[in-house]
């Protein structure tokens, strides 16, 4: 095993600290009482011009903010379940729609294949604002505005999962598929028993990125949902009163906790899927 140079190790450790420092500071702030929080973060909270006294450990921890959020704030749980209702079906729909399409792009030859895949790539890089009006008109015509379906249905047809899964399926050796065909396997059998297991890293990567994107969505729910009782968790933070800074930190911590856990559990698949998306057979 090749040893890592000390300089490279220091750079990696420094990058890791920069990534985790905001989350650790947020966790510490969520455990601070209001007076200590205001004393340490007067300037960022708009309460004064004193210097910031950031710390990773509160002077005297308090769980008051977490109690206020998890016990006395029913609206938080409503928005949490709204996020689950909107994001989980969307991710499942992406798997059902993108996996067969990706298999066709990776393994079949048909007229216009490159042009169609190029359209997928263009749609993938377009920002949400470009298609916002057209999406709104379509959803309004379907009569599903101001409902969970207004976020679920457009998310199902995202093009990013198709791109990632296609690149993952392209890395499957053709010899394995030829062997399956010689044993009498059809396309459906090859897809379910060869393609899906071997393309799992790319599938997991696409699902994780789709989940995080849907979990953190802001513009879509603001545009398509007028009923605040349907708003997801990402819209909870801007509506917290200014005098509840510690509750805001606690809510932000819990909001990012689930995506972080998903990432930590799918880290290996994410690395393999991203590596596969950059490999050309």
C-alpha positions in Angstrom: 0.0 0.0 0.0 1.4 3.4 -1.0 1.9 5.8 1.9 0.4 9.2 1.8 2.8 12.1 1.9 2.6 14.4 5.0 1.8 17.4 2.9 -1.0 15.7 1.2 -2.3 14.4 4.5 -2.3 18.0 5.9 -4.2 19.3 2.9 -6.8 16.5 3.1 -7.3 17.1 6.9 -7.6 20.8 6.3 -10.2 20.3 3.6 -12.1 17.9 5.9 -12.1 20.5 8.7 -13.4 23.2 6.3 -16.3 20.9 5.2 -17.3 19.8 8.7 -16.7 23.1 10.6 -20.1 24.7 9.6 -22.0 21.6 10.7 -20.1 21.4 14.0 -20.6 25.1 14.7 -24.3 24.7 13.9 -24.6 21.8 16.3 -22.8 23.7 19.0 -25.1 26.8 18.5 -28.2 24.6 18.7 -27.1 23.6 22.2 -26.5 27.1 23.4 -28.9 29.1 25.6 -30.2 32.3 24.0 -28.0 34.7 26.0 -24.8 32.9 25.1 -25.9 32.6 21.4 -26.5 36.3 21.2 -23.3 37.1 22.9 -21.3 35.0 20.5 -23.1 35.9 17.3 -24.3 39.4 17.7 -23.1 40.6 14.3 -24.4 37.7 12.1 -27.8 37.9 13.9 -28.1 41.6 13.1 -28.1 42.6 16.8 -24.8 44.5 17.0 -21.4 45.0 15.5 -19.4 43.0 18.1 -16.9 40.4 16.9 -18.0 36.8 16.4 -16.9 34.4 19.2 -17.4 31.1 17.5 -16.8 27.9 19.3 -17.3 24.1 18.8 -18.4 23.6 22.4 -21.0 25.8 24.3 -20.0 27.2 27.6 -23.0 25.6 29.4 -25.1 23.3 27.1 -28.8 23.6 27.0 -31.4 21.5 25.3 -34.1 24.2 25.4 -33.9 24.8 21.6 -34.3 21.2 20.8 -37.2 20.8 23.3 -38.9 23.9 21.7 -38.4 22.5 18.2 -39.3 18.8 18.8 -42.0 19.1 21.4 -43.6 22.5 21.2 -43.4 23.1 17.4 -46.0 20.9 15.6 -45.4 22.8 12.4 -41.9 21.4 12.2 -43.1 17.8 12.1 -45.8 18.7 9.5 -43.1 20.1 7.2 -40.8 17.2 7.9 -43.5 14.7 6.8 -44.3 16.9 3.9 -40.7 16.5 2.8 -40.9 12.8 3.2 -44.1 12.5 1.3 -42.7 14.6 -1.6 -39.1 13.3 -1.8 -39.4 9.5 -1.2 -42.1 8.9 -4.0 -40.1 11.2 -6.3 -36.9 9.2 -5.8 -38.8 5.9 -6.3 -40.4 7.3 -9.4 -37.0 8.3 -10.7 -35.7 4.8 -10.3 -38.7 3.3 -12.2 -38.5 5.8 -15.0 -34.7 6.3 -15.4 -33.4 2.8 -15.0 -35.2 1.3 -18.1 -34.4 4.5 -20.2 -30.8 4.3 -19.1 -30.5 0.6 -20.1 -31.9 1.5 -23.5 -29.4 4.3 -24.0 -26.5 2.1 -22.8 -27.3 -1.2 -24.6 -29.5 -0.6 -27.6 -28.8 1.0 -30.9 -31.6 3.0 -32.5 -31.9 6.0 -34.9 -31.5 9.3 -33.2 -29.9 7.9 -30.1 -27.1 10.4 -29.8 -29.4 13.3 -30.5 -31.9 12.2 -27.9 -29.2 11.7 -25.3 -27.8 15.1 -26.2 -31.3 16.6 -25.4 -31.2 14.8 -22.1 -27.8 16.4 -21.3 -29.0 19.9 -22.3 -32.1 19.5 -20.1 -29.8 18.3 -17.3 -27.7 21.5 -17.3 -30.6 23.9 -17.7 -31.4 25.8 -14.5 -34.9 25.5 -13.0 -35.7 29.1 -13.8 -35.6 28.4 -17.6 -38.5 25.9 -17.4 -40.3 27.3 -14.4 -43.1 29.0 -16.4 -43.7 26.1 -18.8 -43.8 23.7 -15.8 -46.2 25.9 -14.0 -48.5 26.0 -17.0 -48.5 22.3 -17.5 -49.2 21.6 -13.8 -51.9 24.1 -13.9 -53.5 22.5 -16.9 -53.3 19.1 -15.2 -55.0 20.6 -12.1 -52.3 19.4 -9.6 -50.9 22.8 -8.5 -51.0 23.3 -4.7 -50.6 19.5 -4.1 -47.8 17.1 -3.4 -48.0 15.9 -7.0 -46.8 19.3 -8.2 -43.4 18.5 -6.8 -43.4 14.7 -7.3 -44.3 14.4 -11.0 -41.7 16.9 -12.4 -39.1 15.4 -10.2 -39.7 11.9 -11.5 -38.7 12.9 -15.0 -35.4 14.5 -14.0 -32.7 13.8 -16.6 -29.7 13.6 -14.2 -30.5 10.0 -13.0 -30.7 8.9 -16.7 -27.3 10.3 -17.4 -25.6 8.8 -14.3 -27.3 5.3 -14.8 -26.5 5.3 -18.5 -22.8 5.7 -17.8 -23.0 3.0 -15.1 -24.7 0.5 -17.4 -22.1 1.2 -20.1 -19.4 -0.1 -17.9 -21.0 -3.6 -17.7 -18.8 -5.9 -19.8 -20.5 -7.1 -23.0 -19.2 -10.6 -22.4 -21.4 -11.0 -19.4 -24.5 -10.1 -21.4 -23.4 -12.4 -24.2 -23.1 -15.2 -21.8 -26.5 -14.5 -20.4 -28.0 -14.5 -23.9 -26.3 -17.9 -24.6 -28.0 -19.3 -21.5 -31.3 -18.2 -22.9 -31.8 -14.9 -21.0 -33.9 -12.3 -22.7 -33.6 -8.5 -22.4 -35.8 -8.3 -19.3 -33.9 -11.0 -17.5 -30.5 -9.5 -18.4 -31.8 -6.1 -17.2 -33.0 -7.3 -13.9 -30.4 -10.0 -13.1 -27.3 -8.5 -14.7 -27.8 -4.8 -15.3 -29.4 -3.8 -12.0 -26.9 -5.7 -9.7 -23.8 -4.6 -11.6 -25.1 -1.0 -12.1 -26.0 -0.6 -8.5 -23.3 2.0 -7.7 -24.7 4.3 -10.4 -28.3 3.7 -9.4 -27.4 4.4 -5.7 -25.6 7.6 -6.8 -28.5 8.8 -8.9 -31.0 8.1 -6.1 -28.9 9.8 -3.5 -28.3 12.9 -5.6 -32.0 13.0 -6.5 -33.0 12.7 -2.8 -30.7 15.5 -1.7 -31.8 17.7 -4.5 -35.5 17.2 -3.7 -34.9 17.5 0.1 -33.2 20.9 -0.3 -35.5 22.3 -3.0 -36.7 25.8 -2.3 -37.9 27.4 -5.6 -40.2 24.6 -6.6 -42.3 24.5 -3.5 -42.5 28.3 -3.3 -43.7 28.4 -6.9 -46.1 25.5 -7.0 -47.4 25.4 -3.4 -49.5 28.3 -2.1 -50.9 26.3 0.8 -48.3 26.6 3.6 -49.6 23.4 5.2 -48.0 21.6 2.2 -44.6 23.3 2.4 -41.5 21.0 2.9 -39.0 21.3 5.7 -36.6 23.5 3.5 -39.1 26.3 3.9 -39.3 26.1 7.7 -36.2 28.0 8.4 -37.0 31.3 6.8 -40.3 31.4 8.8 -38.7 31.1 12.2 -39.0 34.2 14.3 -35.9 36.3 14.7 -36.0 36.0 18.5 -35.6 32.2 18.2 -32.1 32.0 16.8 -31.2 28.8 18.8 -34.3 27.1 17.4 -33.3 28.1 13.9 -29.9 26.5 14.4 -31.5 23.3 15.8 -33.9 23.2 12.9 -31.1 23.6 10.4 -29.1 20.8 12.1 -32.0 18.4 11.9 -32.8 19.4 8.4 -29.3 18.5 7.1 -29.1 15.4 9.4 -31.0 13.0 7.1 -29.0 13.9 3.9 -25.8 13.6 5.8 -26.8 10.1 7.1 -27.8 9.1 3.5 -24.4 10.2 2.3 -22.5 8.4 5.0 -24.3 5.2 4.2 -23.9 5.5 0.4 -20.4 7.0 0.3 -18.8 4.0 -1.4 -21.5 3.7 -4.0 -21.4 7.4 -4.6 -17.6 7.3 -5.3 -18.1 4.3 -7.6 -21.0 5.8 -9.5 -19.2 9.1 -10.1 -16.1 7.3 -11.2 -18.2 5.2 -13.6 -19.9 8.3 -15.1 -16.5 9.6 -16.1 -15.3 6.3 -17.7 -15.7 5.7 -21.4 -15.6 2.1 -22.4 
